[in-house]
């Protein structure tokens, strides 16, 4: 376990400065937010409910904290006396990242019960959410929970990047097979392309009068 903790610290130090500051801030905020205790519901007698979820006692909730690395990558931490909810988004510059994130979110939600603290349905506007209660603190060590959340944030971005690279590689292979198939089944298409080469780059742009090969009308 100690080796795992030191490994995460070492990995954070090796990352970019903005990501290091982002994760360090999340770690520090979690360290102070996970000081919770058993507190039953004030509305229903002898019932225990995470106050951050039911929001039945606003006086028992702290002010929410938003930690943002940029406009797309941000983390929302909401804390109450007996529970804490963390939600975050990852950077998705292209449609393929959005699709892969949605598929990964679906995969995780179907197995949320095996992760204990992962929320089955993310908070609206976020990709993934965690819900930690004082019961989890009693069952698990606080540092273990923090390291798991940070590792999840790091690994999810890495997994999506690797999936995107794998898809791009498979697409190149598929296109290569398709071109070979066209060349073998329809050779006249390749012959037509070779006999009529594209002249797009053989002449200067007609908009550039100074480089035109045509004689000046003056």
NORPE-V511239 format. One record per residue. N is the residue number from 1. RES is the residue in one small letter. SS is DSSP state (H for helix, E for strand, L for the rest). PHI is phi as a letter, one per 30 degrees, with the letter a starting at -180 (999 if undefined). PSI is psi in whole degrees, 0 to 359 (none if undefined). Layout:
n=N res=RES ss=SS phi=PHI psi=PSI
n=N res=RES ss=SS phi=PHI psi=PSI
This chain:
n=1 res=x ss=L phi=999 psi=314
n=2 res=x ss=H phi=d psi=324
n=3 res=x ss=H phi=d psi=322
n=4 res=x ss=H phi=d psi=317
n=5 res=x ss=H phi=d psi=313
n=6 res=x ss=H phi=d psi=325
n=7 res=x ss=H phi=d psi=320
n=8 res=x ss=H phi=d psi=317
n=9 res=x ss=H phi=d psi=317
n=10 res=x ss=H phi=d psi=319
n=11 res=x ss=H phi=d psi=321
n=12 res=x ss=H phi=d psi=319
n=13 res=x ss=H phi=d psi=331
n=14 res=x ss=H phi=d psi=349
n=15 res=x ss=L phi=d psi=177
n=16 res=x ss=L phi=d psi=159
n=17 res=x ss=H phi=d psi=320
n=18 res=x ss=H phi=d psi=320
n=19 res=x ss=H phi=d psi=323
n=20 res=x ss=H phi=d psi=314
n=21 res=x ss=H phi=d psi=322
n=22 res=x ss=H phi=d psi=309
n=23 res=x ss=H phi=d psi=325
n=24 res=x ss=H phi=d psi=321
n=25 res=x ss=H phi=d psi=319
n=26 res=x ss=H phi=d psi=316
n=27 res=x ss=H phi=d psi=313
n=28 res=x ss=H phi=d psi=320
n=29 res=x ss=H phi=d psi=319
n=30 res=x ss=H phi=d psi=322
n=31 res=x ss=H phi=d psi=325
n=32 res=x ss=H phi=d psi=336
n=33 res=x ss=H phi=d psi=339
n=34 res=x ss=L phi=c psi=15
n=35 res=x ss=L phi=d psi=82
n=36 res=x ss=L phi=c psi=169
n=37 res=x ss=L phi=b psi=165
n=38 res=x ss=L phi=d psi=123
n=39 res=x ss=L phi=b psi=109
n=40 res=x ss=L phi=d psi=167
n=41 res=x ss=L phi=d psi=139
n=42 res=x ss=L phi=d psi=352
n=43 res=x ss=L phi=c psi=321
n=44 res=x ss=L phi=c psi=124
n=45 res=x ss=L phi=d psi=138
n=46 res=x ss=L phi=h psi=31
n=47 res=x ss=L phi=b psi=139
n=48 res=x ss=L phi=c psi=123
n=49 res=x ss=L phi=b psi=140
n=50 res=x ss=L phi=d psi=117
n=51 res=x ss=H phi=d psi=329
n=52 res=x ss=H phi=d psi=339
n=53 res=x ss=H phi=d psi=314
n=54 res=x ss=H phi=d psi=337
n=55 res=x ss=L phi=h psi=45
n=56 res=x ss=L phi=d psi=344
n=57 res=x ss=L phi=b psi=87
n=58 res=x ss=H phi=e psi=332
n=59 res=x ss=H phi=d psi=346
n=60 res=x ss=H phi=c psi=10
n=61 res=x ss=E phi=c psi=140
n=62 res=x ss=L phi=d psi=168
n=63 res=x ss=L phi=d psi=136
n=64 res=x ss=L phi=d psi=150
n=65 res=x ss=E phi=b psi=129
n=66 res=x ss=E phi=c psi=123
n=67 res=x ss=E phi=c psi=119
n=68 res=x ss=E phi=b psi=132
n=69 res=x ss=L phi=d psi=323
n=70 res=x ss=L phi=a psi=193
n=71 res=x ss=L phi=d psi=334
n=72 res=x ss=L phi=c psi=329
n=73 res=x ss=L phi=c psi=112
n=74 res=x ss=E phi=b psi=162
n=75 res=x ss=E phi=b psi=130
n=76 res=x ss=E phi=c psi=125
n=77 res=x ss=E phi=c psi=118
n=78 res=x ss=E phi=c psi=132
n=79 res=x ss=E phi=b psi=141
n=80 res=x ss=E phi=b psi=184
n=81 res=x ss=L phi=d psi=335
n=82 res=x ss=L phi=b psi=8
n=83 res=x ss=E phi=a psi=160
n=84 res=x ss=E phi=b psi=137
n=85 res=x ss=E phi=b psi=127
n=86 res=x ss=E phi=c psi=129
n=87 res=x ss=E phi=b psi=142
n=88 res=x ss=E phi=b psi=158
n=89 res=x ss=E phi=b psi=154
n=90 res=x ss=L phi=c psi=162
n=91 res=x ss=L phi=d psi=129
n=92 res=x ss=L phi=b psi=78
n=93 res=x ss=L phi=d psi=335
n=94 res=x ss=L phi=b psi=166
n=95 res=x ss=H phi=d psi=327
n=96 res=x ss=H phi=d psi=323
n=97 res=x ss=H phi=d psi=322
n=98 res=x ss=H phi=d psi=318
n=99 res=x ss=H phi=d psi=314
n=100 res=x ss=H phi=d psi=322
n=101 res=x ss=H phi=d psi=318
n=102 res=x ss=H phi=d psi=317
n=103 res=x ss=H phi=d psi=319
n=104 res=x ss=H phi=d psi=321
n=105 res=x ss=H phi=d psi=318
n=106 res=x ss=H phi=d psi=318
n=107 res=x ss=H phi=d psi=316
n=108 res=x ss=H phi=d psi=320
n=109 res=x ss=H phi=d psi=327
n=110 res=x ss=L phi=d psi=344
n=111 res=x ss=L phi=b psi=23
n=112 res=x ss=H phi=d psi=328
n=113 res=x ss=H phi=d psi=339
n=114 res=x ss=H phi=d psi=345
n=115 res=x ss=L phi=c psi=356
n=116 res=x ss=L phi=i psi=303
n=117 res=x ss=L phi=c psi=358
n=118 res=x ss=E phi=d psi=131
n=119 res=x ss=L phi=d psi=133
n=120 res=x ss=L phi=d psi=321
n=121 res=x ss=L phi=c psi=119
n=122 res=x ss=L phi=d psi=157
n=123 res=x ss=L phi=d psi=144
n=124 res=x ss=L phi=e psi=132
n=125 res=x ss=L phi=j psi=0
n=126 res=x ss=L phi=b psi=161
n=127 res=x ss=L phi=d psi=320
n=128 res=x ss=E phi=b psi=151
n=129 res=x ss=E phi=b psi=148
n=130 res=x ss=E phi=b psi=145
n=131 res=x ss=E phi=b psi=116
n=132 res=x ss=E phi=c psi=129
n=133 res=x ss=E phi=c psi=174
n=134 res=x ss=H phi=d psi=337
n=135 res=x ss=H phi=d psi=321
n=136 res=x ss=H phi=d psi=323
n=137 res=x ss=H phi=d psi=323
n=138 res=x ss=H phi=d psi=325
n=139 res=x ss=H phi=d psi=321
n=140 res=x ss=L phi=c psi=157
n=141 res=x ss=L phi=d psi=145
n=142 res=x ss=H phi=d psi=319
n=143 res=x ss=H phi=d psi=327
n=144 res=x ss=H phi=d psi=318
n=145 res=x ss=H phi=d psi=315
n=146 res=x ss=H phi=d psi=314
n=147 res=x ss=H phi=d psi=324
n=148 res=x ss=H phi=d psi=316
n=149 res=x ss=H phi=d psi=315
n=150 res=x ss=H phi=d psi=319
n=151 res=x ss=H phi=d psi=321
n=152 res=x ss=H phi=d psi=315
n=153 res=x ss=H phi=d psi=319
n=154 res=x ss=H phi=d psi=314
n=155 res=x ss=H phi=d psi=327
n=156 res=x ss=H phi=d psi=321
n=157 res=x ss=H phi=d psi=320
n=158 res=x ss=H phi=d psi=318
n=159 res=x ss=H phi=d psi=316
n=160 res=x ss=H phi=d psi=321
n=161 res=x ss=H phi=d psi=316
n=162 res=x ss=H phi=d psi=322
n=163 res=x ss=H phi=d psi=321
n=164 res=x ss=H phi=d psi=318
n=165 res=x ss=H phi=d psi=319
n=166 res=x ss=H phi=d psi=319
n=167 res=x ss=H phi=d psi=317
n=168 res=x ss=H phi=d psi=321
n=169 res=x ss=H phi=d psi=315
n=170 res=x ss=H phi=d psi=325
n=171 res=x ss=H phi=d psi=320
n=172 res=x ss=H phi=d psi=318
n=173 res=x ss=H phi=d psi=317
n=174 res=x ss=H phi=d psi=317
n=175 res=x ss=H phi=d psi=321
n=176 res=x ss=H phi=d psi=316
n=177 res=x ss=H phi=d psi=322
n=178 res=x ss=H phi=d psi=318
n=179 res=x ss=H phi=d psi=319
n=180 res=x ss=H phi=d psi=321
n=181 res=x ss=H phi=d psi=315
n=182 res=x ss=H phi=d psi=318
n=183 res=x ss=H phi=d psi=326
n=184 res=x ss=H phi=d psi=322
n=185 res=x ss=H phi=d psi=328
n=186 res=x ss=L phi=b psi=70
n=187 res=x ss=H phi=d psi=337
n=188 res=x ss=H phi=d psi=334
n=189 res=x ss=H phi=d psi=316
n=190 res=x ss=H phi=d psi=320
n=191 res=x ss=H phi=d psi=320
n=192 res=x ss=H phi=d psi=322
n=193 res=x ss=H phi=d psi=322
n=194 res=x ss=H phi=d psi=326
n=195 res=x ss=H phi=d psi=344
n=196 res=x ss=L phi=b psi=75
n=197 res=x ss=L phi=d psi=154
n=198 res=x ss=L phi=d psi=133
n=199 res=x ss=L phi=c psi=20
n=200 res=x ss=L phi=d psi=325
n=201 res=x ss=L phi=c psi=11
n=202 res=x ss=L phi=d psi=344
n=203 res=x ss=L phi=b psi=149
n=204 res=x ss=L phi=d psi=162
n=205 res=x ss=L phi=d psi=136
n=206 res=x ss=L phi=d psi=343
n=207 res=x ss=L phi=d psi=346
n=208 res=x ss=L phi=c psi=91
n=209 res=x ss=H phi=d psi=331
n=210 res=x ss=H phi=d psi=336
n=211 res=x ss=H phi=c psi=5
n=212 res=x ss=L phi=d psi=140
n=213 res=x ss=L phi=d psi=345
n=214 res=x ss=L phi=d psi=142
n=215 res=x ss=L phi=d psi=146
n=216 res=x ss=L phi=d psi=139
n=217 res=x ss=L phi=d psi=348
n=218 res=x ss=L phi=d psi=none
